[in-house]
Each structure stands twice: as C-alpha cells, then as structure tokens.
Amino acid sequence: SKIVEWLEKAVEVADTPKQAEVIRNLIEYYRTGDLRQFDRYNILWVEDLESRVDFVNGFIETYDDPLGLKATWESVVNFRDEEATKRTEILSANAQWFEDHSPIDPQYKKEKVKGVSAKVITVV
C-alpha cells in the first residue's frame, strides 16, 4: 500500500532509533492487521519522548462516536517547538505557585500539586 511505502521511507529518516522502531511496528500492523501489533505500536509510540518530529497515523480518534468504538482516520506530522516547550516546562515546574495563588476557596486547593509534562508542537 502507499501508506506502507511512505512509512518505509520514513524509517530511513527517523529522528531516533526508537522512532524507527515505532514506525516499523506500525508497518507490521498495516501488513498483518493484527490488533495486538497495533497495541505494541501504540505502546512504543507513547514511550518515545525524545523524537523532535512526531506523527499520528491511523484510525485513532473516537470523539465522533458516542460509543467510542469507531475511530476517525488521522494522519499528521508535527515537530516540537523547543523554545515554547521550555516555557511550558517552566509553568509546569511552578504549578504549586499557581495553585497557591489561584483565586479559589482554599478548601479546593491542593496541598501538593504535580505539574504536567507537555510539549508544544507545530502540526504540518
């Protein structure tokens, strides 16, 4: 298929060895249709936190189906905005300060806040 053909080319220029492994697993899923392989691909994809370039490819999002069973096809490539990601990390590292100074009733404030991990991306 055309998708596999392009993914095979993507393996050759993957951002990291981990990303190449992710792409190879997606190719294997497309070749076999084995849902366990799709699960392996997704687990590897979630574990890849280092690649600057990322992608989504397949029937992923179930937002449009009230039962959450039918997914919409999606294929996008994105890259991490390093400067904006640094700013986001600063906000996250200071999550407790924001909680302590938020204008809400103290009974609803958390004593210990953990910031989120996030990256700022540009989708192309």
Residue pairs with C-beta under 8 A, 6 or more apart in sequence:
1 30
3 30
3 57
4 27
4 30
4 31
7 23
7 26
7 27
7 30
7 57
8 27
10 23
10 55
11 20
11 23
11 24
11 27
14 20
14 22
14 23
14 51
15 50
15 51
15 52
15 53
16 48
16 50
16 51
18 44
18 47
18 48
18 50
18 51
19 48
19 51
19 53
21 44
22 41
22 44
22 45
22 48
25 37
25 40
25 41
25 44
26 41
26 45
26 57
26 58
28 34
28 37
28 41
29 37
29 38
29 40
29 41
38 58
48 54
52 79
52 80
52 82
53 77
53 78
53 79
53 80
54 77
54 78
54 79
54 80
54 121
55 75
55 76
55 77
55 78
56 74
56 75
56 76
57 74
57 75
58 71
58 73
58 74
58 75
59 71
59 72
59 73
59 74
60 71
60 72
60 73
60 74
61 71
61 72
61 74
62 68
62 69
62 70
62 71
62 72
63 72
64 70
64 72
65 71
76 123
76 124
77 123
77 124
78 121
78 122
78 123
78 124
79 121
79 122
79 124
80 119
80 120
80 121
81 120
81 121
81 122
84 120
85 118
85 119
85 120
87 120
88 118
88 119
88 120
89 118
91 98
91 115
92 115
92 116
92 117
92 118
93 115
94 115
95 113
95 114
95 115
95 116
96 112
96 113
98 113
99 109
99 110
99 113
100 109
102 109
